[in-house]
Amino acid sequence: MVTTKIELRSDSVTISGYVNAVGRESRPISSPTGKFVEQVEPGAFKTALTRATNVDLLLNHKTEKKLGSTATGELKLEEDNIGLRAEAVVCDAETIEKARKGELRGWSFGMYVNKAEIEQRAEKVPKRHLQDIDIFEVSIIDTSCLPVYAGTSVECRSESDVMAETRFNDDEVETVNKIPPDLSEYEKRAYAVALKPYESRLAELRYNPYHDPTNGRFTGASGSGGAVLHVGKGEKGKGVYVVDGVMFNSTQKTLTSENTNDIINSIQTSEVIKRLHQSGIEYRKAEKLSEQLDTNEIIQRVGGGDETKGSCSSLAFAYIGNKGGFDVLDYRDGESRSFFASNSTIIEIAKLSGVKSTFVKEYNDYKAVKSLLGNVENGKEYYLQTGRHASIIRKSQTGFEYLELQSKTDNGFKPLTDKVLKKRFKCQKSHTSLKFKYEVTNTLIECESLGKNSDFEEILGYINTSKDKQKKGNKGYVK
């Protein structure tokens, strides 16, 4: 049996094992429309980790019990030929004590589903193929949570090498941390707010739904059904499909055709603002400029040699902020830079109310850019994210141009050619992992519509940097 190994030390515990397997079916998962099984496609975790600037390590999905992260080094994640493998070094006293008592049961993870296909099967429940996901957290699960699927065992090792094993079983265990939705109203309210177009951006938490990857057998499985997010106290293992509590708990309006779009927009805009409020990133309000600056003045005050690890995305947003009349500078680096470089953040900003955006999912970045450029109008500027770069683009009389802002000596609009897409944007003709092709999302945002959005004004406060703290000037831009 493949185990999750826990090595105890006097002041820390090292936990390693598989959070989830790829290419194998889960046990049945309950949803409002019936049960289905799920399979993470090979390469999905690898792609998610490539995009993720940070994944938090939590205890039981509790944000107040943050044990570390990939950004700070306590958590390491990689996809191999079995699945998503994790290694965590935890110094939290409560977690160490739970490890000593044999109360750690395994892993769980939180994800956003960007792309999934449903396979209808004549004599079996439908099968959901997860092809593109974003991972935002991995949790260590203890005995207070019910692992609704069979998973790997837990092996504890003390400094004296005394070995003990605990395996998952299907005993009834009541969980804490309940987020109760109004399931009786689910279908009516979901329809009213047009849930389906936005379902892919709702957070989903998965307990390890897989089994021993060496022989394909479940460990201690009785065949009872599974759940996905939270199981409430007293529900005795009955699975419930739960979406973001904001969707159901904060909106008590009467739903009509007139206000449905407003409700949808409030759901979409709240996610990025909510995550910023919880991020711990310093907020520095972007005040209105005393006078409107022209394009060259904005380039001169915003651009410069980039001494961070790549502030292209947040720098482009700062440029849009200045165009919209706000006094905002960038090169803050740290969590701010990482947050705004995240593909999931870019998509959330692109979906803000009233913002005109286009998304193209493609294996080939060059084809995606060609498709997006078909939406570019003369006289307008756009934020383009493709490959590994983000920049402002526009269409001139001589062709398409991109805005360089990260050079210490030569900033401004330059020709956007295939060579630039390859060298500067790091575009690829094909995205593959483990011989499987996968699509990536490319995003185009009209700058003027984003600059007028009220939420964007608040977002700029998490980018805005005082002039004396900017990390720019001497090392040139990061290619």
GIRABEL-V619482 format. One line per field, one symbol per residue. ss: DSSP state (h for helix, s for strand, l for the rest). psi: psi as a letter, one per 30 degrees, with the letter a starting at -180 (. if undefined). burial: + if it has 24 or more other C-alpha atoms within 12 Angstrom, else -. A space follows every 50 residues. Layout:
ss = ???
psi = ???
burial = ???
This chain:
ss = llssssssllllssssssssslllllllsllllllssssslllhhhhhhh hllllssssllsssssssslllllssssslllssssssssllhhhhhhhh lllssssssssssssssssllllllsssssssssssssssssllllllll llssssslllllssssllllllllllllllllhhhhhhhhhhlllhhhhh hlsssssllllsllllsllllllllsllllllllllllllllllhhhhhl lllllllllhhhhhhhhhhhhhhhhhhhhlllllllssllllllhhhhhh hhlllslllllhhhhhhhhhhhhllssllllllhhhhhhhhlhhhhhhhh llllllssssssllhhhhhhhhhlllllllssssssllssssssssllss sssslllllllssssllhhhhhhllllllllssllssllssssssshhhh hllhhhhhhhllllllhhhllslllllll
psi = kkljkjjkleglkkkkakelllgkkllkkklfgllllkkkkkfeeeeeee ekfkkkjljhgjffhkfaleefffkkklkafeajkkkkjkgkeeeeeeee gggkfalllklkjekkkkjkkeglllkjjjfjlkkflkkkkaffkjjflk allkkkklfggkkkkklkaglkkklahkjjliffgeeeeeeegheefgef gkkkkkljglajffggkkjgkfglllaedkklkffhgkkkjkakfeefff jglkklfegeeeeeeeeeffeeeeeeeffgkkkjkjlkkflklleeeeee fellkjgagigeeeeeeeeeeeeggkjklbheabeeeeeffkeeeeeeef glkfkjlkkkklejeeeeeeeefffkkkfllkkkjlbglklkllkaffak lljkfgkffilaklkjleeeeeeefhlkfkjlkhgkklklkkkkkkeeee ffkeeeeeefffekkkefgkilefgllk.
burial = -++++++++--++++++++++++++++++++---++++++++++++++++ ++++++++++++---+++++---++++++-++++++++++-+--++-+++ -+++++++++++++++---------+++++++++++++++++++++++++ ++++++++------++++++---+++--++++---+--++-++++--+++ +++++++++++++----++-+--+++++++++---+++++++++++++-- -----------++++++++++++-++----+-+--+-----------+++ ++++++++++++++++++++++++++++++++++++++++++++++++++ +++++++++++++++++++--++-++---++++++++++++++++----+ ++++++++--+++--+---++--+++++--+------+++++++++++++ +++-+++++++++++----++++--++++
